[in-house]
Amino acid sequence: MLAPHDTAIASLGPCTFPSPLRLGGRADTALPRFVPDGARVRFQVEWEAEGQPAAEVCFEKAGPREKLFFDPRQTRAAIVTCGGLCPGLNNVIRSAFLELHYNYGVPEVLGLRYGYAGLNPAVGEPPLRLSPELVDTIHEEGGTMLGTSRGPQPVDVMVDFLVSRGIHLLLCVGGDGTLRGARAIAEEILRRGLSIAVVGVPKTIDNDILYVERTFGVQTAVDKAREVLDAAHNEAKSAYNGVGLVKVMGRDAGFIAAMATLASQEVNFTLIPEVPLRLDGPRGFLETLRRRLMARHHAVVVVAEGVGRELLRDEPTETDASGNPRPPDIGPFLRNHIVRHMRQAGVPVDVKYFDPSYLIRSVPANSEDAIFCDALARHAVHAGMAGKTNVVIGLWHGVFTHVPIPLAVSGKKQVDPAGALWKSVLACTGQPAVWE
């Protein structure tokens, strides 16, 4: 259970510089307002009728502060993008730069190259000095103009780099591994007593960061995954006993698979890591699929990449540069077992296998993600200029929040098999709640 102290945000010190933003105070009605530093967002908005929670847990509300820790005219900022690609990376870079440059008047913003390697001069490329001309149209493109990479760098070297370049504010754009790196940097900065703010922007199409309702890139990835699912449906229904099998990303969480299922409405089986998969037996997946083919002569199956680890435990495993395990490929494994099972049952089958993993993460952001990226980036700048550190920008009950990075990386958010999202998937697909 969360306690009130778990959501406390670290600060570099008192805020004494007036903000240059043209916003109003509490008495102003004609202008958008600054956010008071005491504004909070409740963690829990509903509870049983018997009574309220014993302790009120709240997140600090994000937004521009009237007083700043940094003097904008004397501030140098940097942006780094890490990990895998995600729709909206360039949008975040551009909006963060524009907020710093035009609205706060920060004289220099650096773009660090190829992830955290850009903070290690021994292995990284020199940083770019960002300009309005350089970021002008980057939001129209997928990927990241700064480049990205996985894997850590020595934390003392990265902090030495920040000090040597006179950087006061570091924006770290990435997922769970990136935020762990940001936490290490922020903690080393605090240990040394330095005045450098570290702020995270939550990026992952897996949507698996704790206490963050939604990460950017998810909506675009779901849109692209839906297109593939609809194509798989066309392939499946055009063949006798056709099966459209689609593998999507989701190493530990099945949000893309679940959300794309609801968007498409053409999926018959959605397999996610949170629900153990049993292939064999009268109520296992393969027999349930066979009965579907006998009744309707086609089926669409979407499987998240992290499904079936218990089935693939004898397969060789690898790790990526960040130390994350790469699960064996469930897609071909499942395809082969479907073909083998139907052959043994004397049922003809025509399996079409789709693996759009990299496609759905490398495209430009759609309109919804573009708007979301803009807001996340600007809130990250507001937090950093106010001296907030070791913090990631969150969204909770539709309100932007400050979430301590140690809290955000204390676990991974997953689809709740008893929750509303999975209940909707079960209603949409008609599949069993569990495989027995």
C-alpha positions, 0 to 999 in steps of 0.5 A: 500500500502507498503511504503519503511519504511515498509520493513526496517529490525531491527539490533542489531548494527554495524557488526565488526567481520569478517565472517569465511565463505570462500566466495569472495568479489566483485572482486572475480570471482572464489568463491561464494560471500558475499551479500552486506548489501545494496542489495535489491529485488524489491517488484513490478516487473511489472506495467501498461505502464502509469508509474512506481510506485510512491515509490520504495519498496524493500526487503533486500536481504538475504545471508551471510554478510562479517561482523558479529555482533556476534563473532562466537566463543563466540556465543550460538544459539538455535532452536525451532519448534512450531505449527503443523507438516510440512514436512521439520522440521527436514531438517531445524533443521539439516541444521541450526545446520550444518551451525552454527557448521561447517561453522561458528564454533559456539560452542553450539547449543541448541534444545528447546523442544516442542515449546515455552514451551521449553522456560518456565522452569516451564512447559517445558523440558530441551533443547538438546545440538545438535551434528552432531551425533544427527542430522545425519539422522533426515532429513529422517524422518517426524515430528520434533525431538525437538517436537512441541506445540501450544500456547504462553508462558509469553514473559518475562519468555521466554526472561529471559530463553534466558538470563539465558542460554546465548543464542544470536541467536534464530531461530523460525521455524513455521507459523503465530502463531509462528512468532507472538510469535517471534515478541513478544520475539524480541520486549521484547529483544529490550525493554530491550536493549539486544543483542539477535537476533530472526529470523523466518523460515516460516513453514506452508503447508497452504502457508498463510504468507504474503510477502513470496512467498512460505513456506516450506512443501507446495510442499510435502503436494501437492504431497501427496494430489495429491495421495489422489485425484488420489485415489478419482478419481479411486474410483469415476469413478469405481462406478455409479454416484461415488463422490470422496470427499476429504478434505484438510487443508486450514483454511484461504487459499486454496493453497493446494486445488488449487495446488493439483487440478492442479497437479492431473488434475482429479478434477471437483470441487475445493472449497476454503475459498476465494470463497463463497460456495452456496449449493442451487439454480439452479447455486449452487454447489449441482445442478451443481454436479448433472448435472455433474453426469448426464453427466459423472456419476462420479466427484471428489471434493476437499474442503479446511477445511475453506470452508463454514463458512457461512453455518456452523455458527450455528455449535459449534466452538472451538479454539486451544491452539494458540487461532485460531478458529477451523472451524466446519468440512465441510467434513461430512457436505458436504457429507451429503448434497450431499447424501440428495440432490441427494436422493431428486432429485431421483439420485443414488449417491455413495460418498467416503469421504477422510480426509488425513489432518494429512497424508500430513503434517507428511511425510518426505520432498520431494526433492524440499522441502528438497533443499528449507529447506536447503536454508531457514535454512542457510539464517536464520543463516546468518541473525542472525549472522549479527545481523538481528532481528525480521525478517523472511526469505522470497522468492520473485520473486525467491530470498531469502529476509529478511521480517520484522516479523511485516509485515509478520503477519499483515494479511494472504496471500490468493488465489486471485480469480482474479489471475493466480492460480485460473484462472488455477484451473477454466480452469482445472476443468471447474467449475463456477467462482462463486456459484450463 
